[in-house]
């Protein structure tokens, strides 16, 4: 029977830490396992993630292209076909819609983005929709059913 005071770690389960730079007799003296010369052997060496030993780095070799438009407006989008699906399923009973209504009922994801209605899909119901922007086809489909597309 083992008593708690007699318990020992399993053989080989605990390894001693390699103590470098503690004299020649340790086997890790002299260069302290860093090799002879070069930046990596010296104190204070830090390697940048993109450093390639002085070779021209990849991010400078590869050609650059494109740009990011800082004036781009990123919209919450919803298609008129999706609105019709919501009406058909009974989840949407309102005839006048706004971004606030769609957000409060979790039909839109981001409350900080403006709402744009797109014209993909069929619309069979009369709707009065207020949004920040509409596509031309969305306006045509909404107004052809007798609804209104109100730009805020």
Phi and psi restraints in degrees (value plus and minus 20) as a CYANA .aco file:
   2 UNK   PHI    -105.5   -65.5
   2 UNK   PSI     114.5   154.5
   3 UNK   PHI    -122.8   -82.8
   3 UNK   PSI     124.3   164.3
   4 UNK   PHI     -73.4   -33.4
   4 UNK   PSI     -53.8   -13.8
   5 UNK   PHI     -93.0   -53.0
   5 UNK   PSI     -34.3     5.7
   6 UNK   PHI    -117.5   -77.5
   6 UNK   PSI     -22.5    17.5
   7 UNK   PHI     -87.9   -47.9
   7 UNK   PSI     119.7   159.7
   8 UNK   PHI    -153.1  -113.1
   8 UNK   PSI     135.9   175.9
   9 UNK   PHI     -85.8   -45.8
   9 UNK   PSI     132.3   172.3
  10 UNK   PHI     -84.8   -44.8
  10 UNK   PSI     129.0   169.0
  11 UNK   PHI     -80.1   -40.1
  11 UNK   PSI     104.6   144.6
  12 UNK   PHI      62.6   102.6
  12 UNK   PSI     -17.8    22.2
  13 UNK   PHI    -101.7   -61.7
  13 UNK   PSI     -40.7    -0.7
  14 UNK   PHI    -140.0  -100.0
  14 UNK   PSI     104.1   144.1
  15 UNK   PHI    -128.3   -88.3
  15 UNK   PSI     120.7   160.7
  16 UNK   PHI     -94.8   -54.8
  16 UNK   PSI     125.2   165.2
  17 UNK   PHI     -88.3   -48.3
  17 UNK   PSI     120.4   160.4
  18 UNK   PHI     -94.9   -54.9
  18 UNK   PSI      95.5   135.5
  19 UNK   PHI    -118.4   -78.4
  19 UNK   PSI      85.9   125.9
  20 UNK   PHI    -115.1   -75.1
  20 UNK   PSI     136.7   176.7
  21 UNK   PHI      51.2    91.2
  21 UNK   PSI      12.0    52.0
  22 UNK   PHI    -138.7   -98.7
  22 UNK   PSI      18.2    58.2
  23 UNK   PHI      80.1   120.1
  23 UNK   PSI     139.2   179.2
  24 UNK   PHI     -85.3   -45.3
  24 UNK   PSI     -53.6   -13.6
  25 UNK   PHI     -83.8   -43.8
  25 UNK   PSI     -43.2    -3.2
  26 UNK   PHI     -94.6   -54.6
  26 UNK   PSI     -40.1    -0.1
  27 UNK   PHI      69.0   109.0
  27 UNK   PSI     -31.2     8.8
  28 UNK   PHI    -142.2  -102.2
  28 UNK   PSI       8.4    48.4
  29 UNK   PHI    -106.5   -66.5
  29 UNK   PSI    -183.2  -143.2
  30 UNK   PHI      44.6    84.6
  30 UNK   PSI    -122.7   -82.7
  31 UNK   PHI    -107.2   -67.2
  31 UNK   PSI     -22.9    17.1
  32 UNK   PHI      36.4    76.4
  32 UNK   PSI      22.6    62.6
  33 UNK   PHI      45.6    85.6
  33 UNK   PSI      -6.6    33.4
  34 UNK   PHI    -114.4   -74.4
  34 UNK   PSI     -24.4    15.6
  35 UNK   PHI      66.3   106.3
  35 UNK   PSI    -198.8  -158.8
  36 UNK   PHI    -100.9   -60.9
  36 UNK   PSI     -88.5   -48.5
  37 UNK   PHI    -139.2   -99.2
  37 UNK   PSI     156.4   196.4
  38 UNK   PHI      84.5   124.5
  38 UNK   PSI     146.2   186.2
  39 UNK   PHI     -81.2   -41.2
  39 UNK   PSI     -56.4   -16.4
  40 UNK   PHI     -87.8   -47.8
  40 UNK   PSI     -38.2     1.8
  41 UNK   PHI    -106.0   -66.0
  41 UNK   PSI     -31.5     8.5
  42 UNK   PHI    -118.4   -78.4
  42 UNK   PSI     136.3   176.3
  43 UNK   PHI     -93.2   -53.2
  43 UNK   PSI     132.2   172.2
  44 UNK   PHI      61.7   101.7
  44 UNK   PSI     -14.4    25.6
  45 UNK   PHI     -92.5   -52.5
  45 UNK   PSI     110.2   150.2
  46 UNK   PHI    -149.7  -109.7
  46 UNK   PSI     113.2   153.2
  47 UNK   PHI    -121.0   -81.0
  47 UNK   PSI     102.1   142.1
  48 UNK   PHI     -94.0   -54.0
  48 UNK   PSI     126.0   166.0
  49 UNK   PHI     -78.9   -38.9
  49 UNK   PSI     -53.2   -13.2
  50 UNK   PHI    -115.5   -75.5
  50 UNK   PSI     -18.4    21.6
  51 UNK   PHI     -91.4   -51.4
  51 UNK   PSI     111.9   151.9
  52 UNK   PHI    -141.2  -101.2
  52 UNK   PSI      16.9    56.9
  53 UNK   PHI      51.9    91.9
  53 UNK   PSI       4.1    44.1
  54 UNK   PHI      78.4   118.4
  54 UNK   PSI     -38.3     1.7
  55 UNK   PHI     -84.3   -44.3
  55 UNK   PSI     131.0   171.0
  56 UNK   PHI     -80.0   -40.0
  56 UNK   PSI      98.5   138.5
  57 UNK   PHI     -84.1   -44.1
  57 UNK   PSI     134.7   174.7
  58 UNK   PHI     -76.8   -36.8
  58 UNK   PSI     -63.3   -23.3
  59 UNK   PHI     -89.4   -49.4
  59 UNK   PSI     -33.2     6.8
  60 UNK   PHI    -117.7   -77.7
  60 UNK   PSI     -41.2    -1.2
  61 UNK   PHI     -99.6   -59.6
  61 UNK   PSI     -54.9   -14.9
  62 UNK   PHI     -99.3   -59.3
  62 UNK   PSI     114.5   154.5
  63 UNK   PHI     -87.5   -47.5
  63 UNK   PSI     128.1   168.1
  64 UNK   PHI    -118.0   -78.0
  64 UNK   PSI     127.6   167.6
  65 UNK   PHI    -174.6  -134.6
  65 UNK   PSI     142.6   182.6
  66 UNK   PHI      57.8    97.8
  66 UNK   PSI     156.7   196.7
  67 UNK   PHI    -176.2  -136.2
  67 UNK   PSI     144.6   184.6
  68 UNK   PHI    -129.8   -89.8
  68 UNK   PSI      97.9   137.9
  69 UNK   PHI     -95.6   -55.6
  69 UNK   PSI      94.2   134.2
  70 UNK   PHI     -94.0   -54.0
  70 UNK   PSI     -35.5     4.5
  71 UNK   PHI    -114.7   -74.7
  71 UNK   PSI     -16.1    23.9
  72 UNK   PHI     -85.9   -45.9
  72 UNK   PSI     117.3   157.3
  73 UNK   PHI    -122.8   -82.8
  73 UNK   PSI     102.8   142.8
  74 UNK   PHI    -116.1   -76.1
  74 UNK   PSI     100.8   140.8
  75 UNK   PHI    -123.0   -83.0
  75 UNK   PSI     131.5   171.5
  76 UNK   PHI     -96.6   -56.6
  76 UNK   PSI     108.5   148.5
  77 UNK   PHI    -139.4   -99.4
  77 UNK   PSI     127.1   167.1
  78 UNK   PHI    -167.6  -127.6
  78 UNK   PSI     117.1   157.1
  79 UNK   PHI    -107.3   -67.3
  79 UNK   PSI     133.9   173.9
  80 UNK   PHI     -84.8   -44.8
  80 UNK   PSI     -51.1   -11.1
  81 UNK   PHI     -83.3   -43.3
  81 UNK   PSI     -56.8   -16.8
  82 UNK   PHI     -87.8   -47.8
  82 UNK   PSI     -58.8   -18.8
  83 UNK   PHI     -83.1   -43.1
  83 UNK   PSI     -60.4   -20.4
  84 UNK   PHI     -85.2   -45.2
  84 UNK   PSI     -58.7   -18.7
  85 UNK   PHI     -81.9   -41.9
  85 UNK   PSI     -61.4   -21.4
  86 UNK   PHI     -84.3   -44.3
  86 UNK   PSI     -58.2   -18.2
  87 UNK   PHI     -87.5   -47.5
  87 UNK   PSI     -64.5   -24.5
  88 UNK   PHI     -83.3   -43.3
  88 UNK   PSI     -57.0   -17.0
  89 UNK   PHI     -97.9   -57.9
  89 UNK   PSI     -32.3     7.7
  90 UNK   PHI      69.9   109.9
  90 UNK   PSI     -17.2    22.8
  91 UNK   PHI     -96.3   -56.3
  91 UNK   PSI     -43.1    -3.1
  92 UNK   PHI    -140.7  -100.7
  92 UNK   PSI      91.5   131.5
  93 UNK   PHI    -127.9   -87.9
  93 UNK   PSI     -33.5     6.5
  94 UNK   PHI     -93.3   -53.3
  94 UNK   PSI     129.7   169.7
  95 UNK   PHI    -122.8   -82.8
  95 UNK   PSI     -39.9     0.1
  96 UNK   PHI    -130.8   -90.8
  96 UNK   PSI     101.5   141.5
  97 UNK   PHI    -135.3   -95.3
  97 UNK   PSI     128.9   168.9
  98 UNK   PHI    -161.2  -121.2
  98 UNK   PSI     149.1   189.1
  99 UNK   PHI     -82.4   -42.4
  99 UNK   PSI     -57.6   -17.6
 100 UNK   PHI     -82.6   -42.6
 100 UNK   PSI     -62.8   -22.8
 101 UNK   PHI     -83.9   -43.9
 101 UNK   PSI     -65.0   -25.0
 102 UNK   PHI     -85.9   -45.9
 102 UNK   PSI     -56.7   -16.7
 103 UNK   PHI     -87.8   -47.8
 103 UNK   PSI     -64.5   -24.5
 104 UNK   PHI     -86.0   -46.0
 104 UNK   PSI     -45.2    -5.2
 105 UNK   PHI    -120.1   -80.1
 105 UNK   PSI      -4.9    35.1
 106 UNK   PHI      39.9    79.9
 106 UNK   PSI      14.3    54.3
 107 UNK   PHI    -109.2   -69.2
 107 UNK   PSI     -38.2     1.8
 108 UNK   PHI    -138.8   -98.8
 108 UNK   PSI     135.7   175.7
 109 UNK   PHI    -114.5   -74.5
 109 UNK   PSI     -68.0   -28.0
 110 UNK   PHI    -131.0   -91.0
 110 UNK   PSI     101.5   141.5
 111 UNK   PHI     -97.5   -57.5
 111 UNK   PSI     -35.6     4.4
 112 UNK   PHI    -108.9   -68.9
 112 UNK   PSI     -31.2     8.8
 113 UNK   PHI    -114.1   -74.1
 113 UNK   PSI     125.6   165.6
 114 UNK   PHI     -91.5   -51.5
 114 UNK   PSI     139.3   179.3
 115 UNK   PHI    -118.1   -78.1
 115 UNK   PSI     113.7   153.7
 116 UNK   PHI    -146.4  -106.4
 116 UNK   PSI     111.6   151.6
 117 UNK   PHI    -116.8   -76.8
 117 UNK   PSI     106.2   146.2
 118 UNK   PHI    -125.4   -85.4
 118 UNK   PSI     139.2   179.2
 119 UNK   PHI    -116.8   -76.8
 119 UNK   PSI      -0.6    39.4
 120 UNK   PHI     -99.7   -59.7
 120 UNK   PSI     112.2   152.2
 121 UNK   PHI      82.4   122.4
 121 UNK   PSI     155.9   195.9
 122 UNK   PHI    -119.2   -79.2
 122 UNK   PSI     123.4   163.4
 123 UNK   PHI    -141.1  -101.1
 123 UNK   PSI     104.4   144.4
 124 UNK   PHI    -135.0   -95.0
 124 UNK   PSI     -23.2    16.8
 125 UNK   PHI    -134.0   -94.0
 125 UNK   PSI     135.9   175.9
 126 UNK   PHI    -104.7   -64.7
 126 UNK   PSI      99.6   139.6
 127 UNK   PHI    -148.8  -108.8
 127 UNK   PSI     126.1   166.1
 128 UNK   PHI    -133.8   -93.8
 128 UNK   PSI      88.3   128.3
 129 UNK   PHI    -135.9   -95.9
 129 UNK   PSI     109.3   149.3
 130 UNK   PHI    -127.1   -87.1
 130 UNK   PSI     106.4   146.4
 131 UNK   PHI    -169.0  -129.0
 131 UNK   PSI     150.2   190.2
 132 UNK   PHI     -96.2   -56.2
 132 UNK   PSI     -49.6    -9.6
 133 UNK   PHI    -175.9  -135.9
 133 UNK   PSI     134.7   174.7
 134 UNK   PHI    -153.7  -113.7
 134 UNK   PSI     128.5   168.5
 135 UNK   PHI    -102.3   -62.3
 135 UNK   PSI     141.9   181.9
 136 UNK   PHI     -81.3   -41.3
 136 UNK   PSI     -62.3   -22.3
 137 UNK   PHI     -86.7   -46.7
 137 UNK   PSI     -53.7   -13.7
 138 UNK   PHI     -85.1   -45.1
 138 UNK   PSI     -63.7   -23.7
 139 UNK   PHI     -81.9   -41.9
 139 UNK   PSI     -64.5   -24.5
 140 UNK   PHI     -79.0   -39.0
 140 UNK   PSI     -66.3   -26.3
 141 UNK   PHI     -87.8   -47.8
 141 UNK   PSI     -60.0   -20.0
 142 UNK   PHI     -86.6   -46.6
 142 UNK   PSI     -66.5   -26.5
 143 UNK   PHI     -93.4   -53.4
 143 UNK   PSI     -47.1    -7.1
 144 UNK   PHI     -88.6   -48.6
 144 UNK   PSI     -44.8    -4.8
 145 UNK   PHI    -109.6   -69.6
 145 UNK   PSI     -18.4    21.6
 146 UNK   PHI      70.7   110.7
 146 UNK   PSI      -8.7    31.3
 147 UNK   PHI    -111.2   -71.2
 147 UNK   PSI    -194.0  -154.0
 148 UNK   PHI    -148.6  -108.6
 148 UNK   PSI     118.5   158.5
 149 UNK   PHI    -130.3   -90.3
 149 UNK   PSI      85.0   125.0
 150 UNK   PHI    -122.7   -82.7
 150 UNK   PSI      99.9   139.9
 151 UNK   PHI    -109.1   -69.1
 151 UNK   PSI     105.5   145.5
